[in-house]
Amino acid sequence: MLDALRKRSERKGADVLEVEPARGGGSYVLQMVRCGKPTCRCASGSGELHGPYWYLYRKKDGKTKSRYVGKNRPTER
């Protein structure tokens, strides 16, 4: 799954920094991301990315879904 996450992130213009398993399935992924605004500093090929931000990736109905978590990974109980 790690390779799939890295490839998906690269297509979106993001860099994966860290991956941790999530309780209940899926993975928490720490990423540097592009915002998509054409005039932003991250828009150029060598531009500075935003983040790092945590996302939760899970499989649902055969598709990988991501959900923004924030700057800090939630603590699991």
mmJSON file of the N, C-alpha and C atoms, coordinates in Angstrom:
{"data_MODEL":{"atom_site":{
"group_PDB":["ATOM","ATOM","ATOM","ATOM","ATOM","ATOM","ATOM","ATOM","ATOM","ATOM","ATOM","ATOM","ATOM","ATOM","ATOM","ATOM","ATOM","ATOM","ATOM","ATOM","ATOM","ATOM","ATOM","ATOM","ATOM","ATOM","ATOM","ATOM","ATOM","ATOM","ATOM","ATOM","ATOM","ATOM","ATOM","ATOM","ATOM","ATOM","ATOM","ATOM","ATOM","ATOM","ATOM","ATOM","ATOM","ATOM","ATOM","ATOM","ATOM","ATOM","ATOM","ATOM","ATOM","ATOM","ATOM","ATOM","ATOM","ATOM","ATOM","ATOM","ATOM","ATOM","ATOM","ATOM","ATOM","ATOM","ATOM","ATOM","ATOM","ATOM","ATOM","ATOM","ATOM","ATOM","ATOM","ATOM","ATOM","ATOM","ATOM","ATOM","ATOM","ATOM","ATOM","ATOM","ATOM","ATOM","ATOM","ATOM","ATOM","ATOM","ATOM","ATOM","ATOM","ATOM","ATOM","ATOM","ATOM","ATOM","ATOM","ATOM","ATOM","ATOM","ATOM","ATOM","ATOM","ATOM","ATOM","ATOM","ATOM","ATOM","ATOM","ATOM","ATOM","ATOM","ATOM","ATOM","ATOM","ATOM","ATOM","ATOM","ATOM","ATOM","ATOM","ATOM","ATOM","ATOM","ATOM","ATOM","ATOM","ATOM","ATOM","ATOM","ATOM","ATOM","ATOM","ATOM","ATOM","ATOM","ATOM","ATOM","ATOM","ATOM","ATOM","ATOM","ATOM","ATOM","ATOM","ATOM","ATOM","ATOM","ATOM","ATOM","ATOM","ATOM","ATOM","ATOM","ATOM","ATOM","ATOM","ATOM","ATOM","ATOM","ATOM","ATOM","ATOM","ATOM","ATOM","ATOM","ATOM","ATOM","ATOM","ATOM","ATOM","ATOM","ATOM","ATOM","ATOM","ATOM","ATOM","ATOM","ATOM","ATOM","ATOM","ATOM","ATOM","ATOM","ATOM","ATOM","ATOM","ATOM","ATOM","ATOM","ATOM","ATOM","ATOM","ATOM","ATOM","ATOM","ATOM","ATOM","ATOM","ATOM","ATOM","ATOM","ATOM","ATOM","ATOM","ATOM","ATOM","ATOM","ATOM","ATOM","ATOM","ATOM","ATOM","ATOM","ATOM","ATOM","ATOM","ATOM","ATOM","ATOM","ATOM","ATOM","ATOM","ATOM","ATOM","ATOM","ATOM","ATOM","ATOM"],
"id":[1,2,3,4,5,6,7,8,9,10,11,12,13,14,15,16,17,18,19,20,21,22,23,24,25,26,27,28,29,30,31,32,33,34,35,36,37,38,39,40,41,42,43,44,45,46,47,48,49,50,51,52,53,54,55,56,57,58,59,60,61,62,63,64,65,66,67,68,69,70,71,72,73,74,75,76,77,78,79,80,81,82,83,84,85,86,87,88,89,90,91,92,93,94,95,96,97,98,99,100,101,102,103,104,105,106,107,108,109,110,111,112,113,114,115,116,117,118,119,120,121,122,123,124,125,126,127,128,129,130,131,132,133,134,135,136,137,138,139,140,141,142,143,144,145,146,147,148,149,150,151,152,153,154,155,156,157,158,159,160,161,162,163,164,165,166,167,168,169,170,171,172,173,174,175,176,177,178,179,180,181,182,183,184,185,186,187,188,189,190,191,192,193,194,195,196,197,198,199,200,201,202,203,204,205,206,207,208,209,210,211,212,213,214,215,216,217,218,219,220,221,222,223,224,225,226,227,228,229,230,231],
"type_symbol":["N","C","C","N","C","C","N","C","C","N","C","C","N","C","C","N","C","C","N","C","C","N","C","C","N","C","C","N","C","C","N","C","C","N","C","C","N","C","C","N","C","C","N","C","C","N","C","C","N","C","C","N","C","C","N","C","C","N","C","C","N","C","C","N","C","C","N","C","C","N","C","C","N","C","C","N","C","C","N","C","C","N","C","C","N","C","C","N","C","C","N","C","C","N","C","C","N","C","C","N","C","C","N","C","C","N","C","C","N","C","C","N","C","C","N","C","C","N","C","C","N","C","C","N","C","C","N","C","C","N","C","C","N","C","C","N","C","C","N","C","C","N","C","C","N","C","C","N","C","C","N","C","C","N","C","C","N","C","C","N","C","C","N","C","C","N","C","C","N","C","C","N","C","C","N","C","C","N","C","C","N","C","C","N","C","C","N","C","C","N","C","C","N","C","C","N","C","C","N","C","C","N","C","C","N","C","C","N","C","C","N","C","C","N","C","C","N","C","C","N","C","C","N","C","C","N","C","C","N","C","C"],
"label_atom_id":["N","CA","C","N","CA","C","N","CA","C","N","CA","C","N","CA","C","N","CA","C","N","CA","C","N","CA","C","N","CA","C","N","CA","C","N","CA","C","N","CA","C","N","CA","C","N","CA","C","N","CA","C","N","CA","C","N","CA","C","N","CA","C","N","CA","C","N","CA","C","N","CA","C","N","CA","C","N","CA","C","N","CA","C","N","CA","C","N","CA","C","N","CA","C","N","CA","C","N","CA","C","N","CA","C","N","CA","C","N","CA","C","N","CA","C","N","CA","C","N","CA","C","N","CA","C","N","CA","C","N","CA","C","N","CA","C","N","CA","C","N","CA","C","N","CA","C","N","CA","C","N","CA","C","N","CA","C","N","CA","C","N","CA","C","N","CA","C","N","CA","C","N","CA","C","N","CA","C","N","CA","C","N","CA","C","N","CA","C","N","CA","C","N","CA","C","N","CA","C","N","CA","C","N","CA","C","N","CA","C","N","CA","C","N","CA","C","N","CA","C","N","CA","C","N","CA","C","N","CA","C","N","CA","C","N","CA","C","N","CA","C","N","CA","C","N","CA","C","N","CA","C","N","CA","C","N","CA","C","N","CA","C","N","CA","C","N","CA","C"],
"label_alt_id":[null,null,null,null,null,null,null,null,null,null,null,null,null,null,null,null,null,null,null,null,null,null,null,null,null,null,null,null,null,null,null,null,null,null,null,null,null,null,null,null,null,null,null,null,null,null,null,null,null,null,null,null,null,null,null,null,null,null,null,null,null,null,null,null,null,null,null,null,null,null,null,null,null,null,null,null,null,null,null,null,null,null,null,null,null,null,null,null,null,null,null,null,null,null,null,null,null,null,null,null,null,null,null,null,null,null,null,null,null,null,null,null,null,null,null,null,null,null,null,null,null,null,null,null,null,null,null,null,null,null,null,null,null,null,null,null,null,null,null,null,null,null,null,null,null,null,null,null,null,null,null,null,null,null,null,null,null,null,null,null,null,null,null,null,null,null,null,null,null,null,null,null,null,null,null,null,null,null,null,null,null,null,null,null,null,null,null,null,null,null,null,null,null,null,null,null,null,null,null,null,null,null,null,null,null,null,null,null,null,null,null,null,null,null,null,null,null,null,null,null,null,null,null,null,null,null,null,null,null,null,null],
"label_comp_id":["MET","MET","MET","LEU","LEU","LEU","ASP","ASP","ASP","ALA","ALA","ALA","LEU","LEU","LEU","ARG","ARG","ARG","LYS","LYS","LYS","ARG","ARG","ARG","SER","SER","SER","GLU","GLU","GLU","ARG","ARG","ARG","LYS","LYS","LYS","GLY","GLY","GLY","ALA","ALA","ALA","ASP","ASP","ASP","VAL","VAL","VAL","LEU","LEU","LEU","GLU","GLU","GLU","VAL","VAL","VAL","GLU","GLU","GLU","PRO","PRO","PRO","ALA","ALA","ALA","ARG","ARG","ARG","GLY","GLY","GLY","GLY","GLY","GLY","GLY","GLY","GLY","SER","SER","SER","TYR","TYR","TYR","VAL","VAL","VAL","LEU","LEU","LEU","GLN","GLN","GLN","MET","MET","MET","VAL","VAL","VAL","ARG","ARG","ARG","CYS","CYS","CYS","GLY","GLY","GLY","LYS","LYS","LYS","PRO","PRO","PRO","THR","THR","THR","CYS","CYS","CYS","ARG","ARG","ARG","CYS","CYS","CYS","ALA","ALA","ALA","SER","SER","SER","GLY","GLY","GLY","SER","SER","SER","GLY","GLY","GLY","GLU","GLU","GLU","LEU","LEU","LEU","HIS","HIS","HIS","GLY","GLY","GLY","PRO","PRO","PRO","TYR","TYR","TYR","TRP","TRP","TRP","TYR","TYR","TYR","LEU","LEU","LEU","TYR","TYR","TYR","ARG","ARG","ARG","LYS","LYS","LYS","LYS","LYS","LYS","ASP","ASP","ASP","GLY","GLY","GLY","LYS","LYS","LYS","THR","THR","THR","LYS","LYS","LYS","SER","SER","SER","ARG","ARG","ARG","TYR","TYR","TYR","VAL","VAL","VAL","GLY","GLY","GLY","LYS","LYS","LYS","ASN","ASN","ASN","ARG","ARG","ARG","PRO","PRO","PRO","THR","THR","THR","GLU","GLU","GLU","ARG","ARG","ARG"],
"label_asym_id":["A","A","A","A","A","A","A","A","A","A","A","A","A","A","A","A","A","A","A","A","A","A","A","A","A","A","A","A","A","A","A","A","A","A","A","A","A","A","A","A","A","A","A","A","A","A","A","A","A","A","A","A","A","A","A","A","A","A","A","A","A","A","A","A","A","A","A","A","A","A","A","A","A","A","A","A","A","A","A","A","A","A","A","A","A","A","A","A","A","A","A","A","A","A","A","A","A","A","A","A","A","A","A","A","A","A","A","A","A","A","A","A","A","A","A","A","A","A","A","A","A","A","A","A","A","A","A","A","A","A","A","A","A","A","A","A","A","A","A","A","A","A","A","A","A","A","A","A","A","A","A","A","A","A","A","A","A","A","A","A","A","A","A","A","A","A","A","A","A","A","A","A","A","A","A","A","A","A","A","A","A","A","A","A","A","A","A","A","A","A","A","A","A","A","A","A","A","A","A","A","A","A","A","A","A","A","A","A","A","A","A","A","A","A","A","A","A","A","A","A","A","A","A","A","A","A","A","A","A","A","A"],
"label_entity_id":["1","1","1","1","1","1","1","1","1","1","1","1","1","1","1","1","1","1","1","1","1","1","1","1","1","1","1","1","1","1","1","1","1","1","1","1","1","1","1","1","1","1","1","1","1","1","1","1","1","1","1","1","1","1","1","1","1","1","1","1","1","1","1","1","1","1","1","1","1","1","1","1","1","1","1","1","1","1","1","1","1","1","1","1","1","1","1","1","1","1","1","1","1","1","1","1","1","1","1","1","1","1","1","1","1","1","1","1","1","1","1","1","1","1","1","1","1","1","1","1","1","1","1","1","1","1","1","1","1","1","1","1","1","1","1","1","1","1","1","1","1","1","1","1","1","1","1","1","1","1","1","1","1","1","1","1","1","1","1","1","1","1","1","1","1","1","1","1","1","1","1","1","1","1","1","1","1","1","1","1","1","1","1","1","1","1","1","1","1","1","1","1","1","1","1","1","1","1","1","1","1","1","1","1","1","1","1","1","1","1","1","1","1","1","1","1","1","1","1","1","1","1","1","1","1","1","1","1","1","1","1"],
"label_seq_id":[1,1,1,2,2,2,3,3,3,4,4,4,5,5,5,6,6,6,7,7,7,8,8,8,9,9,9,10,10,10,11,11,11,12,12,12,13,13,13,14,14,14,15,15,15,16,16,16,17,17,17,18,18,18,19,19,19,20,20,20,21,21,21,22,22,22,23,23,23,24,24,24,25,25,25,26,26,26,27,27,27,28,28,28,29,29,29,30,30,30,31,31,31,32,32,32,33,33,33,34,34,34,35,35,35,36,36,36,37,37,37,38,38,38,39,39,39,40,40,40,41,41,41,42,42,42,43,43,43,44,44,44,45,45,45,46,46,46,47,47,47,48,48,48,49,49,49,50,50,50,51,51,51,52,52,52,53,53,53,54,54,54,55,55,55,56,56,56,57,57,57,58,58,58,59,59,59,60,60,60,61,61,61,62,62,62,63,63,63,64,64,64,65,65,65,66,66,66,67,67,67,68,68,68,69,69,69,70,70,70,71,71,71,72,72,72,73,73,73,74,74,74,75,75,75,76,76,76,77,77,77],
"pdbx_PDB_ins_code":[null,null,null,null,null,null,null,null,null,null,null,null,null,null,null,null,null,null,null,null,null,null,null,null,null,null,null,null,null,null,null,null,null,null,null,null,null,null,null,null,null,null,null,null,null,null,null,null,null,null,null,null,null,null,null,null,null,null,null,null,null,null,null,null,null,null,null,null,null,null,null,null,null,null,null,null,null,null,null,null,null,null,null,null,null,null,null,null,null,null,null,null,null,null,null,null,null,null,null,null,null,null,null,null,null,null,null,null,null,null,null,null,null,null,null,null,null,null,null,null,null,null,null,null,null,null,null,null,null,null,null,null,null,null,null,null,null,null,null,null,null,null,null,null,null,null,null,null,null,null,null,null,null,null,null,null,null,null,null,null,null,null,null,null,null,null,null,null,null,null,null,null,null,null,null,null,null,null,null,null,null,null,null,null,null,null,null,null,null,null,null,null,null,null,null,null,null,null,null,null,null,null,null,null,null,null,null,null,null,null,null,null,null,null,null,null,null,null,null,null,null,null,null,null,null,null,null,null,null,null,null],
"Cartn_x":[0.826,0.0,0.866,2.045,2.931,3.324,3.671,4.044,2.885,1.68,0.494,0.253,0.436,0.259,1.29,2.523,3.579,3.297,2.872,2.576,1.4,0.351,-0.817,-0.429,0.394,0.831,1.664,2.547,3.38,2.529,1.482,0.591,-0.101,-0.392,-1.064,-0.078,1.231,2.232,2.565,2.421,2.704,3.9,4.508,5.614,5.204,5.358,5.048,6.265,6.069,7.155,7.145,5.945,5.822,4.489,4.481,3.26,3.166,1.996,1.762,0.425,0.345,-0.935,-1.969,-3.213,-4.314,-5.101,-5.517,-6.348,-7.675,-8.126,-9.371,-9.17,-7.931,-7.639,-7.217,-6.497,-6.012,-4.662,-4.247,-2.944,-3.023,-2.275,-2.064,-0.833,-0.939,0.156,0.465,1.735,2.2,2.729,2.157,2.493,2.764,3.616,3.772,2.939,2.08,1.11,1.131,0.581,0.336,-1.125,-1.404,-2.777,-3.612,-2.984,-3.72,-3.968,-3.62,-3.792,-2.655,-2.978,-1.941,-0.917,-1.259,-0.328,0.41,0.197,0.824,2.29,3.053,4.485,4.708,3.719,3.871,3.591,3.075,2.656,3.82,4.949,6.086,6.666,7.325,7.877,8.796,9.569,10.49,9.972,8.687,8.094,8.044,7.96,7.893,6.482,6.389,5.1,4.559,3.266,2.611,2.648,2.656,2.573,3.781,3.961,3.346,1.97,1.097,-0.254,-0.505,-1.309,-1.688,-2.991,-3.041,-4.234,-4.466,-5.729,-6.082,-6.526,-5.85,-6.185,-6.816,-7.953,-8.658,-9.244,-9.423,-10.086,-11.577,-12.396,-13.848,-14.41,-15.153,-15.748,-14.7,-13.52,-12.459,-11.681,-11.996,-11.298,-10.589,-9.463,-8.74,-9.316,-9.723,-10.285,-9.332,-9.21,-8.375,-9.216,-8.818,-9.49,-8.427,-8.531,-7.604,-7.772,-6.646,-6.673,-6.193,-5.107,-4.601,-3.088,-2.573,-1.133,-0.636,-1.518,-1.134,-1.954,-1.268,-1.965,-2.748,-4.003,-4.778,-4.182,-4.273,-3.812,-4.917,-4.519,-5.503,-5.572,-6.789,-6.976,-7.143],
"Cartn_y":[-1.2,0.0,1.259,1.172,2.329,2.804,1.88,2.264,2.917,2.401,2.986,4.404,4.627,5.969,6.938,6.491,7.358,7.728,6.761,7.035,7.994,7.772,8.655,10.072,10.191,11.503,12.222,11.498,12.11,12.649,11.906,12.38,13.678,13.83,15.04,16.157,15.892,16.899,17.012,15.928,15.933,15.036,15.24,14.406,13.706,12.386,11.61,11.629,12.036,12.1,10.929,10.474,9.432,8.706,7.412,6.611,5.8,5.838,5.08,4.357,3.125,2.413,3.092,3.076,3.666,2.565,2.825,1.873,1.747,0.55,0.345,0.247,0.224,0.076,1.371,1.246,2.404,2.862,4.024,4.575,6.083,6.578,8.018,8.355,9.386,9.766,11.241,11.532,12.909,13.356,14.452,14.899,16.392,16.745,18.122,18.192,19.215,19.238,20.545,20.447,21.628,22.014,23.316,23.774,23.838,23.991,24.035,25.434,26.453,27.825,28.133,28.605,28.817,29.894,30.852,31.931,31.691,30.554,30.263,29.874,30.024,29.683,28.193,27.354,25.911,25.497,26.4,26.059,25.772,26.399,26.148,24.767,24.197,22.853,22.681,23.693,23.606,24.415,24.746,25.579,24.921,25.749,25.283,24.767,23.53,22.917,23.363,23.136,23.478,22.27,22.545,21.465,21.409,20.291,18.999,18.882,18.086,17.823,16.32,15.887,14.48,14.222,13.079,12.598,11.156,10.752,9.372,8.742,7.677,6.955,5.627,5.328,4.055,3.59,2.275,1.695,1.624,2.067,1.981,1.648,0.559,0.105,-0.042,-0.536,-0.769,0.466,1.619,2.862,3.396,4.062,4.688,6.071,6.308,7.597,8.258,9.57,10.299,11.338,11.601,12.613,13.437,14.75,15.657,15.529,15.406,15.266,16.549,17.156,18.399,18.368,19.354,19.447,18.408,17.946,16.947,15.679,14.535,13.259,13.024,12.579,12.334,11.191,11.309,10.228,9.186,7.933,6.852,6.244,5.89,5.327,3.848],
"Cartn_z":[0.0,0.0,0.0,0.619,0.69,-0.7,-1.591,-2.951,-3.678,-3.485,-4.12,-3.607,-2.301,-1.734,-2.287,-2.394,-2.935,-4.39,-5.197,-6.61,-6.744,-5.942,-5.989,-5.575,-4.553,-4.077,-5.12,-5.785,-6.816,-7.961,-8.339,-9.41,-9.011,-7.734,-7.249,-6.916,-7.05,-6.759,-5.284,-4.535,-3.104,-2.804,-1.652,-1.192,0.094,0.132,1.334,2.243,3.501,4.465,5.44,5.804,6.815,6.636,6.953,6.898,8.186,8.84,10.066,9.951,10.461,10.409,11.297,10.854,11.62,12.309,13.514,14.23,13.487,13.269,12.534,11.035,10.581,9.159,8.504,7.43,6.701,7.206,6.742,7.105,7.276,8.254,8.384,7.556,6.722,5.839,6.04,6.33,6.477,5.123,4.587,3.239,3.169,2.214,1.771,0.492,0.351,-0.748,-1.548,-2.76,-3.603,-3.427,-3.391,-3.148,-4.421,-5.563,-6.82,-7.353,-6.584,-7.079,-8.056,-9.26,-10.273,-9.922,-9.069,-8.736,-7.42,-6.804,-5.515,-5.69,-4.628,-4.636,-4.925,-4.639,-4.843,-6.285,-7.105,-8.464,-9.403,-9.192,-10.081,-9.786,-10.765,-10.634,-9.441,-9.125,-7.985,-6.792,-6.824,-5.786,-4.421,-3.413,-2.032,-1.736,-1.25,-0.962,0.388,0.621,1.881,2.821,4.102,5.079,5.983,6.586,6.354,7.012,6.375,6.86,6.893,7.855,7.978,7.231,6.538,5.86,6.285,6.341,6.617,5.303,4.893,3.666,4.039,3.406,3.611,2.294,2.168,1.005,1.296,0.331,0.458,-0.92,-0.988,-2.249,-3.351,-2.976,-3.952,-4.364,-3.784,-4.117,-2.881,-3.096,-1.996,-1.751,-0.524,-0.121,0.868,0.772,1.721,2.452,3.693,4.503,5.204,5.091,5.754,7.265,7.978,9.431,10.096,9.592,10.152,10.315,11.035,11.259,12.245,13.144,14.135,13.947,14.019,13.908,15.179,15.085,16.299,17.113,18.432,19.282,19.346,19.277,19.292,20.678,21.093,22.423,22.36],
"occupancy":[1.0,1.0,1.0,1.0,1.0,1.0,1.0,1.0,1.0,1.0,1.0,1.0,1.0,1.0,1.0,1.0,1.0,1.0,1.0,1.0,1.0,1.0,1.0,1.0,1.0,1.0,1.0,1.0,1.0,1.0,1.0,1.0,1.0,1.0,1.0,1.0,1.0,1.0,1.0,1.0,1.0,1.0,1.0,1.0,1.0,1.0,1.0,1.0,1.0,1.0,1.0,1.0,1.0,1.0,1.0,1.0,1.0,1.0,1.0,1.0,1.0,1.0,1.0,1.0,1.0,1.0,1.0,1.0,1.0,1.0,1.0,1.0,1.0,1.0,1.0,1.0,1.0,1.0,1.0,1.0,1.0,1.0,1.0,1.0,1.0,1.0,1.0,1.0,1.0,1.0,1.0,1.0,1.0,1.0,1.0,1.0,1.0,1.0,1.0,1.0,1.0,1.0,1.0,1.0,1.0,1.0,1.0,1.0,1.0,1.0,1.0,1.0,1.0,1.0,1.0,1.0,1.0,1.0,1.0,1.0,1.0,1.0,1.0,1.0,1.0,1.0,1.0,1.0,1.0,1.0,1.0,1.0,1.0,1.0,1.0,1.0,1.0,1.0,1.0,1.0,1.0,1.0,1.0,1.0,1.0,1.0,1.0,1.0,1.0,1.0,1.0,1.0,1.0,1.0,1.0,1.0,1.0,1.0,1.0,1.0,1.0,1.0,1.0,1.0,1.0,1.0,1.0,1.0,1.0,1.0,1.0,1.0,1.0,1.0,1.0,1.0,1.0,1.0,1.0,1.0,1.0,1.0,1.0,1.0,1.0,1.0,1.0,1.0,1.0,1.0,1.0,1.0,1.0,1.0,1.0,1.0,1.0,1.0,1.0,1.0,1.0,1.0,1.0,1.0,1.0,1.0,1.0,1.0,1.0,1.0,1.0,1.0,1.0,1.0,1.0,1.0,1.0,1.0,1.0,1.0,1.0,1.0,1.0,1.0,1.0,1.0,1.0,1.0,1.0,1.0,1.0],
"B_iso_or_equiv":[0.0,0.0,0.0,0.0,0.0,0.0,0.0,0.0,0.0,0.0,0.0,0.0,0.0,0.0,0.0,0.0,0.0,0.0,0.0,0.0,0.0,0.0,0.0,0.0,0.0,0.0,0.0,0.0,0.0,0.0,0.0,0.0,0.0,0.0,0.0,0.0,0.0,0.0,0.0,0.0,0.0,0.0,0.0,0.0,0.0,0.0,0.0,0.0,0.0,0.0,0.0,0.0,0.0,0.0,0.0,0.0,0.0,0.0,0.0,0.0,0.0,0.0,0.0,0.0,0.0,0.0,0.0,0.0,0.0,0.0,0.0,0.0,0.0,0.0,0.0,0.0,0.0,0.0,0.0,0.0,0.0,0.0,0.0,0.0,0.0,0.0,0.0,0.0,0.0,0.0,0.0,0.0,0.0,0.0,0.0,0.0,0.0,0.0,0.0,0.0,0.0,0.0,0.0,0.0,0.0,0.0,0.0,0.0,0.0,0.0,0.0,0.0,0.0,0.0,0.0,0.0,0.0,0.0,0.0,0.0,0.0,0.0,0.0,0.0,0.0,0.0,0.0,0.0,0.0,0.0,0.0,0.0,0.0,0.0,0.0,0.0,0.0,0.0,0.0,0.0,0.0,0.0,0.0,0.0,0.0,0.0,0.0,0.0,0.0,0.0,0.0,0.0,0.0,0.0,0.0,0.0,0.0,0.0,0.0,0.0,0.0,0.0,0.0,0.0,0.0,0.0,0.0,0.0,0.0,0.0,0.0,0.0,0.0,0.0,0.0,0.0,0.0,0.0,0.0,0.0,0.0,0.0,0.0,0.0,0.0,0.0,0.0,0.0,0.0,0.0,0.0,0.0,0.0,0.0,0.0,0.0,0.0,0.0,0.0,0.0,0.0,0.0,0.0,0.0,0.0,0.0,0.0,0.0,0.0,0.0,0.0,0.0,0.0,0.0,0.0,0.0,0.0,0.0,0.0,0.0,0.0,0.0,0.0,0.0,0.0,0.0,0.0,0.0,0.0,0.0,0.0],
"pdbx_formal_charge":[null,null,null,null,null,null,null,null,null,null,null,null,null,null,null,null,null,null,null,null,null,null,null,null,null,null,null,null,null,null,null,null,null,null,null,null,null,null,null,null,null,null,null,null,null,null,null,null,null,null,null,null,null,null,null,null,null,null,null,null,null,null,null,null,null,null,null,null,null,null,null,null,null,null,null,null,null,null,null,null,null,null,null,null,null,null,null,null,null,null,null,null,null,null,null,null,null,null,null,null,null,null,null,null,null,null,null,null,null,null,null,null,null,null,null,null,null,null,null,null,null,null,null,null,null,null,null,null,null,null,null,null,null,null,null,null,null,null,null,null,null,null,null,null,null,null,null,null,null,null,null,null,null,null,null,null,null,null,null,null,null,null,null,null,null,null,null,null,null,null,null,null,null,null,null,null,null,null,null,null,null,null,null,null,null,null,null,null,null,null,null,null,null,null,null,null,null,null,null,null,null,null,null,null,null,null,null,null,null,null,null,null,null,null,null,null,null,null,null,null,null,null,null,null,null,null,null,null,null,null,null],
"auth_seq_id":[1,1,1,2,2,2,3,3,3,4,4,4,5,5,5,6,6,6,7,7,7,8,8,8,9,9,9,10,10,10,11,11,11,12,12,12,13,13,13,14,14,14,15,15,15,16,16,16,17,17,17,18,18,18,19,19,19,20,20,20,21,21,21,22,22,22,23,23,23,24,24,24,25,25,25,26,26,26,27,27,27,28,28,28,29,29,29,30,30,30,31,31,31,32,32,32,33,33,33,34,34,34,35,35,35,36,36,36,37,37,37,38,38,38,39,39,39,40,40,40,41,41,41,42,42,42,43,43,43,44,44,44,45,45,45,46,46,46,47,47,47,48,48,48,49,49,49,50,50,50,51,51,51,52,52,52,53,53,53,54,54,54,55,55,55,56,56,56,57,57,57,58,58,58,59,59,59,60,60,60,61,61,61,62,62,62,63,63,63,64,64,64,65,65,65,66,66,66,67,67,67,68,68,68,69,69,69,70,70,70,71,71,71,72,72,72,73,73,73,74,74,74,75,75,75,76,76,76,77,77,77],
"auth_comp_id":["MET","MET","MET","LEU","LEU","LEU","ASP","ASP","ASP","ALA","ALA","ALA","LEU","LEU","LEU","ARG","ARG","ARG","LYS","LYS","LYS","ARG","ARG","ARG","SER","SER","SER","GLU","GLU","GLU","ARG","ARG","ARG","LYS","LYS","LYS","GLY","GLY","GLY","ALA","ALA","ALA","ASP","ASP","ASP","VAL","VAL","VAL","LEU","LEU","LEU","GLU","GLU","GLU","VAL","VAL","VAL","GLU","GLU","GLU","PRO","PRO","PRO","ALA","ALA","ALA","ARG","ARG","ARG","GLY","GLY","GLY","GLY","GLY","GLY","GLY","GLY","GLY","SER","SER","SER","TYR","TYR","TYR","VAL","VAL","VAL","LEU","LEU","LEU","GLN","GLN","GLN","MET","MET","MET","VAL","VAL","VAL","ARG","ARG","ARG","CYS","CYS","CYS","GLY","GLY","GLY","LYS","LYS","LYS","PRO","PRO","PRO","THR","THR","THR","CYS","CYS","CYS","ARG","ARG","ARG","CYS","CYS","CYS","ALA","ALA","ALA","SER","SER","SER","GLY","GLY","GLY","SER","SER","SER","GLY","GLY","GLY","GLU","GLU","GLU","LEU","LEU","LEU","HIS","HIS","HIS","GLY","GLY","GLY","PRO","PRO","PRO","TYR","TYR","TYR","TRP","TRP","TRP","TYR","TYR","TYR","LEU","LEU","LEU","TYR","TYR","TYR","ARG","ARG","ARG","LYS","LYS","LYS","LYS","LYS","LYS","ASP","ASP","ASP","GLY","GLY","GLY","LYS","LYS","LYS","THR","THR","THR","LYS","LYS","LYS","SER","SER","SER","ARG","ARG","ARG","TYR","TYR","TYR","VAL","VAL","VAL","GLY","GLY","GLY","LYS","LYS","LYS","ASN","ASN","ASN","ARG","ARG","ARG","PRO","PRO","PRO","THR","THR","THR","GLU","GLU","GLU","ARG","ARG","ARG"],
"auth_asym_id":["A","A","A","A","A","A","A","A","A","A","A","A","A","A","A","A","A","A","A","A","A","A","A","A","A","A","A","A","A","A","A","A","A","A","A","A","A","A","A","A","A","A","A","A","A","A","A","A","A","A","A","A","A","A","A","A","A","A","A","A","A","A","A","A","A","A","A","A","A","A","A","A","A","A","A","A","A","A","A","A","A","A","A","A","A","A","A","A","A","A","A","A","A","A","A","A","A","A","A","A","A","A","A","A","A","A","A","A","A","A","A","A","A","A","A","A","A","A","A","A","A","A","A","A","A","A","A","A","A","A","A","A","A","A","A","A","A","A","A","A","A","A","A","A","A","A","A","A","A","A","A","A","A","A","A","A","A","A","A","A","A","A","A","A","A","A","A","A","A","A","A","A","A","A","A","A","A","A","A","A","A","A","A","A","A","A","A","A","A","A","A","A","A","A","A","A","A","A","A","A","A","A","A","A","A","A","A","A","A","A","A","A","A","A","A","A","A","A","A","A","A","A","A","A","A","A","A","A","A","A","A"],
"auth_atom_id":["N","CA","C","N","CA","C","N","CA","C","N","CA","C","N","CA","C","N","CA","C","N","CA","C","N","CA","C","N","CA","C","N","CA","C","N","CA","C","N","CA","C","N","CA","C","N","CA","C","N","CA","C","N","CA","C","N","CA","C","N","CA","C","N","CA","C","N","CA","C","N","CA","C","N","CA","C","N","CA","C","N","CA","C","N","CA","C","N","CA","C","N","CA","C","N","CA","C","N","CA","C","N","CA","C","N","CA","C","N","CA","C","N","CA","C","N","CA","C","N","CA","C","N","CA","C","N","CA","C","N","CA","C","N","CA","C","N","CA","C","N","CA","C","N","CA","C","N","CA","C","N","CA","C","N","CA","C","N","CA","C","N","CA","C","N","CA","C","N","CA","C","N","CA","C","N","CA","C","N","CA","C","N","CA","C","N","CA","C","N","CA","C","N","CA","C","N","CA","C","N","CA","C","N","CA","C","N","CA","C","N","CA","C","N","CA","C","N","CA","C","N","CA","C","N","CA","C","N","CA","C","N","CA","C","N","CA","C","N","CA","C","N","CA","C","N","CA","C","N","CA","C","N","CA","C","N","CA","C","N","CA","C","N","CA","C","N","CA","C"],
"pdbx_PDB_model_num":[1,1,1,1,1,1,1,1,1,1,1,1,1,1,1,1,1,1,1,1,1,1,1,1,1,1,1,1,1,1,1,1,1,1,1,1,1,1,1,1,1,1,1,1,1,1,1,1,1,1,1,1,1,1,1,1,1,1,1,1,1,1,1,1,1,1,1,1,1,1,1,1,1,1,1,1,1,1,1,1,1,1,1,1,1,1,1,1,1,1,1,1,1,1,1,1,1,1,1,1,1,1,1,1,1,1,1,1,1,1,1,1,1,1,1,1,1,1,1,1,1,1,1,1,1,1,1,1,1,1,1,1,1,1,1,1,1,1,1,1,1,1,1,1,1,1,1,1,1,1,1,1,1,1,1,1,1,1,1,1,1,1,1,1,1,1,1,1,1,1,1,1,1,1,1,1,1,1,1,1,1,1,1,1,1,1,1,1,1,1,1,1,1,1,1,1,1,1,1,1,1,1,1,1,1,1,1,1,1,1,1,1,1,1,1,1,1,1,1,1,1,1,1,1,1,1,1,1,1,1,1]
}}}
